[in-house]
Amino acid sequence: LHSELYLENRQKAASIAQNKGIRKIINEIIQEITRKKRFVVVGRDVTTNILPNADIKIVLTANLTTYINRRCDETKSTATEITRDILFRDEKSYKFIEDAIK
């Protein structure tokens, strides 16, 4: 996709994801689609919240500054808000990451 269109779609997706009702429905759809275990689904929430019992989980890391800048572009949040969110999410998924490293 053209980079501006890609960014616009990411911003729309981030906005829609704030609606807990819509997110719950999407999570249920992902769980149903992947029930036969023939799919790869990417994302931290997928591995910790949507498909916590997946047979295989792959943890990817990113440069913190790059991650913060990308999230600032996706949302209208400040770098401070994004950093706080990242630290909170990392704390929640720390055990998962430790287990994955093993």
Salt bridges, closest charged atoms under 4 A:
GLU8 OE2 - LYS12 NZ 3.15
GLU28 OE2 - LYS24 NZ 2.56
GLU32 OE1 - ARG35 NH2 2.91
ASP45 OD1 - ARG89 NH2 3.47
ASP55 OD2 - LYS37 NZ 3.09
GLU74 OE2 - ARG10 NH2 2.00
GLU74 OE2 - ARG70 NH1 2.56
GLU74 OE1 - ARG71 NE 3.95
ASP85 OD2 - ARG71 NH2 3.13
ASP90 OD1 - ARG44 NH1 2.56
ASP99 OD2 - LYS95 NZ 3.07
